[in-house]
């Protein structure tokens, strides 16, 4: 029997662990919060992140990372982007040398400005390890996947064999997995769109309509593509599931954390007030910082992202930010 270790029992990690358990994997979770690990073990339900969803009694949930990783041939990293490095460093000595490593994390690391697969490559490349590393990303809200609602995502890796292995591991009759060899574009698309989702939420909070959101998604995708191609990604990737697909899902769903942050700000709350009321992490907040740093480094113009950053961190009025976007110098669309 295949043994899967899932590092992180948040909503998405929990959902994927349940999916793999239903396929017959022996699934073990590591959860840094000892109280949450104990609660799930006792009640066989993640009452914090997936209330109402029963867990098989066969799933192990531990606060000891070495226990979760023992004998695993497949390891899923499902923690917030800004703690991925510390978790990977902690896990590295205990990960079996031949295990396939899969990141399902969306974000850009602050400071280093590296993608999540690059974080794992740096931390998991130990002597003697045959590193098999990929990602599983795309438009995939946990509360829909866990209920068996048809969902389609992308597996990517520098190794086609690893990508196909991840594809086969996760594919079910309701969870379709494509492969895409453009690892840079796949990771950038799902990360940068979270910033645009905050902008979409701001527009919702201000009471704007479909015209505004259609323009925002289109122009948001344009600036994501500009930065992505400047960093070596393929333009067509941003028209796919991890670009346009994930952008649409995150910007329209009432369950999107990033859209929720923007909506509350549009209604007049401060960023600190919004985050204080949230249990889950809205990755777009930190990604806004990293994206602006990347845009400056690559000398790429990203006007929507720039205004989101100013609203989040410089107390700029959302209405003023939108006015400045609308009154920029006239340009050709392409």
Secondary structure in CASP SS format (residue, H / E / C, confidence):
PFRMAT SS
TARGET T0000
AUTHOR 0000-0000-0000
METHOD secondary structure of the structure
MODEL  1
X C 1.00
X C 1.00
X E 1.00
X E 1.00
X E 1.00
X E 1.00
X E 1.00
X C 1.00
X C 1.00
X C 1.00
X H 1.00
X H 1.00
X H 1.00
X H 1.00
X H 1.00
X H 1.00
X H 1.00
X H 1.00
X H 1.00
X H 1.00
X H 1.00
X H 1.00
X C 1.00
X C 1.00
X C 1.00
X E 1.00
X E 1.00
X E 1.00
X E 1.00
X E 1.00
X C 1.00
X C 1.00
X C 1.00
X H 1.00
X H 1.00
X H 1.00
X H 1.00
X H 1.00
X H 1.00
X H 1.00
X H 1.00
X H 1.00
X H 1.00
X C 1.00
X E 1.00
X C 1.00
X C 1.00
X C 1.00
X C 1.00
X C 1.00
X C 1.00
X C 1.00
X C 1.00
X E 1.00
X C 1.00
X C 1.00
X C 1.00
X C 1.00
X C 1.00
X E 1.00
X E 1.00
X E 1.00
X C 1.00
X C 1.00
X H 1.00
X H 1.00
X H 1.00
X H 1.00
X H 1.00
X C 1.00
X C 1.00
X C 1.00
X C 1.00
X E 1.00
X E 1.00
X E 1.00
X E 1.00
X C 1.00
X C 1.00
X C 1.00
X H 1.00
X H 1.00
X H 1.00
X H 1.00
X H 1.00
X H 1.00
X H 1.00
X H 1.00
X H 1.00
X H 1.00
X H 1.00
X H 1.00
X C 1.00
X C 1.00
X C 1.00
X C 1.00
X C 1.00
X C 1.00
X C 1.00
X E 1.00
X E 1.00
X E 1.00
X E 1.00
X C 1.00
X C 1.00
X C 1.00
X C 1.00
X E 1.00
X C 1.00
X C 1.00
X C 1.00
X C 1.00
X C 1.00
X C 1.00
X E 1.00
X H 1.00
X H 1.00
X H 1.00
X H 1.00
X H 1.00
X H 1.00
X H 1.00
X H 1.00
X H 1.00
X C 1.00
X C 1.00
X C 1.00
X C 1.00
X C 1.00
X C 1.00
X C 1.00
X E 1.00
X E 1.00
X E 1.00
X E 1.00
X E 1.00
X E 1.00
X C 1.00
X C 1.00
X C 1.00
X C 1.00
X H 1.00
X H 1.00
X H 1.00
X H 1.00
X C 1.00
X C 1.00
X C 1.00
X C 1.00
X C 1.00
X E 1.00
X E 1.00
X E 1.00
X E 1.00
X E 1.00
X E 1.00
X C 1.00
X C 1.00
X C 1.00
X H 1.00
X H 1.00
X H 1.00
X H 1.00
X H 1.00
X H 1.00
X H 1.00
X H 1.00
X H 1.00
X H 1.00
X H 1.00
X C 1.00
X C 1.00
X C 1.00
X C 1.00
X E 1.00
X E 1.00
X E 1.00
X E 1.00
X E 1.00
X C 1.00
X C 1.00
X C 1.00
X H 1.00
X H 1.00
X H 1.00
X H 1.00
X H 1.00
X H 1.00
X H 1.00
X H 1.00
X H 1.00
X H 1.00
X H 1.00
X H 1.00
X H 1.00
X H 1.00
X H 1.00
X H 1.00
X H 1.00
X H 1.00
X H 1.00
X H 1.00
X H 1.00
X H 1.00
X H 1.00
X C 1.00
X C 1.00
X C 1.00
X C 1.00
X H 1.00
X H 1.00
X H 1.00
X H 1.00
X H 1.00
X H 1.00
X H 1.00
X H 1.00
X H 1.00
X H 1.00
X H 1.00
X H 1.00
X H 1.00
X H 1.00
X H 1.00
X H 1.00
X H 1.00
X H 1.00
X H 1.00
X H 1.00
X H 1.00
X C 1.00
X C 1.00
X C 1.00
X C 1.00
X H 1.00
X H 1.00
X H 1.00
X H 1.00
X H 1.00
X C 1.00
X H 1.00
X H 1.00
X H 1.00
X H 1.00
X H 1.00
X H 1.00
X H 1.00
X H 1.00
X H 1.00
X H 1.00
X H 1.00
X H 1.00
X C 1.00
X C 1.00
X C 1.00
X C 1.00
X H 1.00
X H 1.00
X H 1.00
X H 1.00
X H 1.00
X H 1.00
X H 1.00
X H 1.00
X H 1.00
X H 1.00
X C 1.00
X C 1.00
X C 1.00
X C 1.00
X H 1.00
X H 1.00
X H 1.00
X H 1.00
X H 1.00
X H 1.00
X C 1.00
X C 1.00
X C 1.00
X C 1.00
X C 1.00
X C 1.00
X H 1.00
X H 1.00
X H 1.00
X H 1.00
X H 1.00
X H 1.00
X H 1.00
X H 1.00
X H 1.00
X H 1.00
X H 1.00
X H 1.00
X H 1.00
X H 1.00
X H 1.00
X H 1.00
X C 1.00
X C 1.00
X C 1.00
X C 1.00
X H 1.00
X H 1.00
X H 1.00
X H 1.00
X H 1.00
X H 1.00
X H 1.00
X H 1.00
X H 1.00
X H 1.00
X H 1.00
X C 1.00
X C 1.00
X C 1.00
X C 1.00
X H 1.00
X H 1.00
X H 1.00
X H 1.00
X H 1.00
X H 1.00
X H 1.00
X H 1.00
X H 1.00
X C 1.00
X C 1.00
X C 1.00
X C 1.00
X C 1.00
X C 1.00
X C 1.00
X C 1.00
END
